[in-house]
């Protein structure tokens, strides 16, 4: 007798996926995180993701809100803070473009 394996479709982002986080996190960096693409580099199991941003694009006045780790400049985000995620960076870029032009 053969069994058919079923695969779960996870409704949560995974490590090495690209994300856009929502505004209103409560810090001055909310606008930055909602308009730039981050990369999930760690998940601590308590619904907190470490989202990495490129050092060159972080404005100097908000770098204090990002923790420097061995992965780079990261910010802790919960699943509620993440608006959109995808394994493909192009999908996230398309999302940001559509948001920018209200498509």
Secondary structure per residue as TSV (DSSP state, phi and psi in degrees):
chain	resnum	aa	ss	phi	psi
A	1	X	-	360.0	132.6
A	2	X	-	-100.9	145.7
A	3	X	-	-112.1	142.5
A	4	X	-	-96.1	124.0
A	5	X	-	-80.8	136.0
A	6	X	-	-106.4	139.1
A	7	X	-	-109.6	135.8
A	8	X	-	-76.0	140.9
A	9	X	-	-100.1	110.9
A	10	X	-	-77.7	133.0
A	11	X	S	-96.6	20.0
A	12	X	S	-129.1	150.4
A	13	X	-	-67.6	155.8
A	14	X	-	-119.5	170.2
A	15	X	T	-62.6	143.4
A	16	X	T	71.2	24.5
A	17	X	-	-105.5	150.8
A	18	X	E	-89.1	141.5
A	19	X	E	-136.0	156.9
A	20	X	E	-124.8	128.4
A	21	X	E	-100.9	156.4
A	22	X	-	-82.5	162.6
A	23	X	S	-78.2	168.4
A	24	X	-	80.5	27.6
A	25	X	S	-71.5	-21.6
A	26	X	S	109.8	3.4
A	27	X	S	-122.7	168.5
A	28	X	T	-67.3	-14.2
A	29	X	T	-87.7	5.1
A	30	X	H	-60.7	-41.3
A	31	X	H	-66.0	-38.4
A	32	X	H	-63.3	-48.0
A	33	X	H	-69.5	-23.5
A	34	X	H	-87.1	-10.6
A	35	X	H	-118.0	6.4
A	36	X	S	-133.5	156.2
A	37	X	-	-92.8	131.1
A	38	X	E	-113.6	167.1
A	39	X	E	-125.2	127.9
A	40	X	E	-74.7	122.5
A	41	X	E	-113.4	-13.8
A	42	X	E	-156.9	152.2
A	43	X	E	-138.1	123.4
A	44	X	-	-94.2	3.2
A	45	X	S	88.2	-8.4
A	46	X	S	-111.8	37.9
A	47	X	S	60.0	27.2
A	48	X	E	-114.5	122.2
A	49	X	E	-105.4	142.7
A	50	X	E	-95.0	115.8
A	51	X	E	-106.6	122.4
A	52	X	E	-94.9	138.2
A	53	X	E	-122.6	148.0
A	54	X	-	-66.1	135.1
A	55	X	G	-59.8	-38.1
A	56	X	G	-65.6	-26.2
A	57	X	G	-96.9	-7.6
A	58	X	S	-80.6	121.4
A	59	X	-	-62.4	146.3
A	60	X	G	-61.1	-31.9
A	61	X	G	-74.8	-12.0
A	62	X	G	-117.8	7.0
A	63	X	G	-62.7	-22.7
A	64	X	G	-67.4	-19.3
A	65	X	G	-84.8	-3.8
A	66	X	S	-111.5	138.1
A	67	X	E	-90.9	135.5
A	68	X	E	-89.3	118.1
A	69	X	E	-122.3	-178.6
A	70	X	T	-65.4	-18.5
A	71	X	T	-84.6	-15.6
A	72	X	E	124.9	-158.8
A	73	X	E	-81.7	114.0
A	74	X	E	-122.5	159.8
A	75	X	E	-136.2	135.2
A	76	X	E	-77.9	128.6
A	77	X	E	-131.1	146.3
A	78	X	E	-96.6	172.4
A	79	X	T	-62.3	-29.9
A	80	X	T	-72.0	-23.9
A	81	X	T	-81.0	-18.6
A	82	X	E	-90.7	120.5
A	83	X	E	-86.8	-41.8
A	84	X	E	-146.5	140.6
A	85	X	E	-145.7	154.5
A	86	X	E	-162.6	154.7
A	87	X	S	-75.2	-22.3
A	88	X	-	-100.5	126.5
A	89	X	H	-65.5	-31.8
A	90	X	H	-63.6	-35.7
A	91	X	H	-64.0	-40.1
A	92	X	H	-70.1	-38.1
A	93	X	H	-63.1	-39.6
A	94	X	H	-64.4	-39.0
A	95	X	H	-61.6	-45.4
A	96	X	H	-65.0	-38.3
A	97	X	H	-65.0	-43.6
A	98	X	H	-66.4	-34.1
A	99	X	H	-67.5	-38.3
A	100	X	H	-66.0	-38.9
A	101	X	T	-101.0	10.1
A	102	X	T	52.8	47.9
A	103	X	-	-89.4	360.0
